[in-house]
Amino acid sequence: MTDVKKGTTNYSTVVRIIDSGDGTPETGITSTTAGLAVRYHRDLSAAVTLTSTTAIALSTLSSATSAHTDGGFLHLGDGYCRVDFPDATYATGSDQVFLGGTATGMIMIGREIPLVNFDPNDPVRLGLTALPNATSTAAGGIILKSDVTTDAALVDLIYDENKSGHTTADTYGKLIQDVETTTDQFVFTTANEVDASLSATGLDLIASTATGMIEIAKAIWDRVISMANHNIGQSAGKILRQSGDIAQIDGAVSDASPAVGGFDTNLTDVDTYWEDAVLVFSNGAANAGLGKPISTFLNTNGAMTFATPDDWPVVPVNGDDFTIYANHVHPIAQIATGVNATQLIESYAADGVAPTLTQAVMLIQQQLGDFSISGTTLTVKKVDGSSTAATFTLDDSANPTSITRTT
């Protein structure tokens, strides 16, 4: 019994035909023999018959090596006949197919052919694409136990692997190649000493002297930090750069007579530019490290003011250094002005609902100054003097002692 891969095309099979009387091989059979009919029967499908007169007709092949022809038929010898069944015989959709047939006075010995999902004629991986298309001892092949008899042999296979085939980024093979490429650029002595290689490059002169170490430190701290070259997450360079983004500018007091409420500076920006930003003194007797929001800023003399209670506890000194940060902060005086000078938006809470501060203030104001009483009903008017804001019920129209909100 031969397995055939599902979907195989141009596949020729061999059946045997014998005499129905004595069982001897039929050696004279051809595609035109009387009553000859071959058929294939796929599981769960109806049988399909081929004769010399069907749509796919039986025809005689010129030789045993002739190209596959649907319906082709040829006696090969000793009763064995080649039959070229059509491709539909082996199509995907069934797991087996039965081949058979009849002829006058003859018997065709049928065949069962399993239809499988692998290629039995593939000597390497049986047509299974998930497996490497290489033998176990070839490059890219799977290592079999028969190829490696000891752990040491497996290690030898790994270390003896040719480096040239490993070029995929982030793999250990590529990493080893990169290390080799880099180290090949070093110049070592015959003793292969690292300190000698430093000497050859002159790096030992920098690393071995105090002056050299100072220069290295200066090079690090004087390095310009920018988005282009310091943007790796959680790196010191990026953290420092982001810290610098918060501090917008450095300046100094430039005033012979500074005050706690304001002073001139060396800044030259346009009017209002630094208002509501935070100024932090870098030095000074008592203000160092303190920060206050800038109330006003003028271009003229870089004048700043700091409104009470956000003025300075100690009078700054001419020349004191400061840093202005990008934080936008409203001074306390500005917040108080905003709260106290902002007109309320008329609104009233419904009966039984907790009010907002605005709703509570509005109802108190209107109940005190704009209401009417009719019998036991007290009606509070809105600001327009006519619309109803709320109604209340008195316990007595003449001498009330209690009041309850109704609407």
Protein Blocks (a to p, Z undefined) as FASTA:
>chain_A
ZZddehiahiacddddddfklopacfkbcfklghiacddddehiacddddfkbmbdcddd
fbfkbccdehiacdfbghiacddddfklmgghiabdcdddddehiacddddddddfbdfk
lmklnopakbccbdfkbghiacdfklpmbfklmmmmmmmpcfklmmbghiaklmmmmmmm
mmmmpccdfkopaklmmmmnommmmmmpmklmmmmmmmmmmpccdfkloccghiaklmmm
mmmmmpmbdcddddfbbcfkbccdfbfbdehklgoiacddfbdjklgopacddfbdcfeh
oiacdddfkbcfbdcdehiacdddfbdcddfklmmmmmmmpccddddddehiacdfklmm
mmmmmmmmoccdehjaccdddfkomacfbdcddfbfklccbdcdfZZ
